Amino acid sequence: MLTSSGGSKQPSANICIVGGGKMGSALAGGILRSGVVSPEQLAIVESMSDRREVLTTLFPAEVLITGDIVSLERSVDSVILAVKPADIESACRGIAALDPLPSRMLSIVAGITIDRLQSSLRVDIPVIRSMPNTPALVGAGVSALAPSSKCTEEDILWAERILGAVGATVRLEEEYLDAVTGLSGSGPAYIFLVAEALVEGGVLVGLDRATAGTLVANTILGAARLWLETGEDPAALRAQVTSPGGTTAAGLSVLEQRAIRAAFQDAVQKATLRSRELGH
Ligand SMILES: NC(=O)c1ccc[n+]([C@@H]2O[C@H](COP(=O)([O-])OP(=O)(O)OC[C@H]3O[C@@H](n4cnc5c(N)ncnc54)[C@H](OP(=O)(O)O)[C@@H]3O)[C@@H](O)[C@H]2O)c1
């Protein structure tokens, strides 16, 4: 057990998640399920007592759930920062007060740069910044991660294991994280808009809404899996189902006439610009 006071500190594989909200608890569930960490090695610091009560029902009793990082009676090897952007100063103060200092920190806080995180910490902890997306909540996210120059390959591999427990990962320079925000960060909302429109289309041609929903959700899931599992280019996959003069060609011609490609390209560009504006 971890929580005994005054005892010797735990071995150095301990992970502490600061912020046990939606994303913090999704990450906790993912890393426990995938065995990246054992329950005894995981602590979650969550400031809201109501939320702490919920967390105790979600995770095994061996996971240490506390309201105050200063009360942790174990050494912490690695920290995952999962608080809202407005809370980073207080969270970083607590992390910087740990003794010994953690050897690395992974941040999933949207829009907060590595420089800002390092100056909020005021101590020398290698930082990896990442941008996950909401499907991480069901283990099907995709995260980009950007290491600071102080990170070792081992730090980056550790962060990839953490984020890999809730989906796919890509490694990028920090300068691309606004583009990631505009593409895969906002991307689920673009796809939900497409989903809503397709369901309406189904209703227009006589299907009931629930049936149309089942057809659309599984079409989106199936198309993504077909792409990932065959490794084929989306243009080739589209051509395969577009017979000359057929139904798909008739449907696609409407989308092309309405400039759907340009609309999506503009959406990604505009969201990227907005992310850049919010981060400065
Ligand atoms: N949701 C997403 O899909 C998504 C995607 C990409 C990135 N992110 C980023 O992930 C971060 C977390 O998002 P979320 O949706 O999980 O938010 P959330 O559900 O609000 O979780 C944040 C939690 O951290 C707690 N907290 C705040 N300050 C703390 C402190 N000093 N010590 C310990 N706990 C503290 C908050 O409690 P209080 O309510 O008391 O403040 C809250 O329960 C955000 O920065 C967001 O930008 C989220």
The ligand as an ORCA input file, in Angstrom:
! r2SCAN-3c Opt
* xyz 0 1
  N     -11.798     17.128    -23.107
  C     -11.028     16.966    -24.182
  O     -11.347     16.280    -25.145
  C      -9.676     17.589    -24.282
  C      -8.955     17.464    -25.478
  C      -7.666     18.021    -25.534
  C      -7.152     18.657    -24.441
  N      -7.902     18.775    -23.304
  C      -7.310     19.481    -22.182
  O      -7.297     18.622    -21.083
  C      -7.426     19.384    -19.908
  C      -8.471     18.732    -19.017
  O      -9.720     18.752    -19.697
  P     -10.991     18.022    -19.094
  O     -12.018     18.037    -20.146
  O     -10.574     16.738    -18.467
  O     -11.377     19.080    -17.928
  P     -12.162     18.836    -16.587
  O     -13.086     17.678    -16.723
  O     -12.708     20.151    -16.103
  O     -10.986     18.384    -15.595
  C     -10.062     19.227    -14.936
  C     -10.052     18.816    -13.451
  O      -8.870     19.248    -12.805
  C      -9.216     19.759    -11.513
  N      -8.210     20.708    -11.010
  C      -8.082     22.015    -11.261
  N      -7.000     22.538    -10.625
  C      -6.428     21.534     -9.956
  C      -5.271     21.438     -9.138
  N      -4.487     22.487     -8.881
  N      -4.957     20.234     -8.612
  C      -5.710     19.173     -8.874
  N      -6.836     19.203     -9.637
  C      -7.186     20.369    -10.173
  C     -10.523     20.446    -11.802
  O     -11.211     20.738    -10.616
  P     -11.988     22.191    -10.507
  O     -13.260     21.981    -11.238
  O     -12.101     22.403     -9.062
  O     -11.134     23.228    -11.181
  C     -11.216     19.422    -12.695
  O     -11.891     18.445    -11.946
  C      -7.793     20.813    -20.313
  O      -6.674     21.634    -20.141
  C      -8.131     20.683    -21.769
  O      -7.684     21.835    -22.462
  C      -9.139     18.247    -23.199
*
